[in-house]
């Protein structure tokens, strides 16, 4: 008697070049080694995961984009404070 997997192999022609059990990785342009080096840097030891991730992505931006994000964050924070005080 055959096992279920043995029968599936007999019935289905699988392409050996594809990984069926893995989701495709997105090409985000982030080097894993670069990210881990930044993340494990001792000078960021007291920061949370979220703070480290934010700093990493901010370090990859040019100065104009950083300024825009800071202005946006300040705007969102002031708007939220206005809403909660109303």
C-alpha positions in Angstrom: 0.0 0.0 0.0 1.3 3.4 -1.0 1.5 6.4 1.3 -0.4 9.5 0.2 2.8 11.4 -0.6 4.0 8.5 -2.8 0.7 8.6 -4.7 1.0 12.4 -5.2 4.5 12.1 -6.7 3.1 9.5 -9.1 0.2 11.8 -10.1 1.8 15.2 -10.2 4.7 16.4 -12.3 6.6 18.9 -10.1 9.0 21.4 -11.4 12.2 20.9 -9.4 13.3 24.5 -10.0 10.4 25.9 -7.9 10.0 26.0 -4.2 6.4 25.2 -3.6 6.4 25.4 0.2 8.0 28.9 0.4 6.5 32.2 -0.2 8.5 34.3 -2.7 10.8 36.9 -1.1 10.1 40.5 -2.1 12.9 42.4 -3.6 12.9 45.3 -1.1 16.5 46.2 -1.7 17.5 45.5 1.9 20.6 43.5 2.4 20.0 41.1 5.3 23.7 41.3 6.4 23.6 45.1 6.3 20.4 45.2 8.4 21.7 42.7 10.9 25.0 44.6 11.3 23.1 47.8 12.0 20.6 46.1 14.3 23.3 44.4 16.4 25.4 47.4 16.7 26.2 47.9 20.5 25.4 51.6 20.4 21.7 50.8 19.8 21.5 48.2 22.6 19.0 50.2 24.7 16.6 50.7 21.8 13.5 48.7 21.0 13.1 46.7 17.8 10.8 49.3 16.4 13.3 52.1 17.1 16.2 50.2 15.6 14.1 49.5 12.5 13.1 53.1 12.1 16.7 54.3 12.5 17.9 51.8 9.9 15.4 52.9 7.3 16.0 56.6 8.1 19.8 56.1 7.6 19.1 54.9 4.1 17.2 58.1 3.1 18.7 61.3 1.9 18.5 64.4 4.2 15.6 66.0 2.4 13.5 62.8 2.8 14.5 62.6 6.4 13.3 66.1 7.0 10.0 65.5 5.3 9.4 62.4 7.5 10.3 64.3 10.7 7.9 67.1 9.7 5.1 64.6 8.9 5.7 62.8 12.3 5.5 66.2 14.1 2.3 67.0 12.2 0.7 63.7 13.1 1.7 64.0 16.7 0.4 67.5 17.1 -2.9 66.5 15.3 -3.4 63.5 17.6 -2.7 65.7 20.7 -5.3 68.2 19.4 -7.9 65.5 18.9 -7.3 63.9 22.4 -7.5 67.4 24.1 -10.9 68.2 22.4 
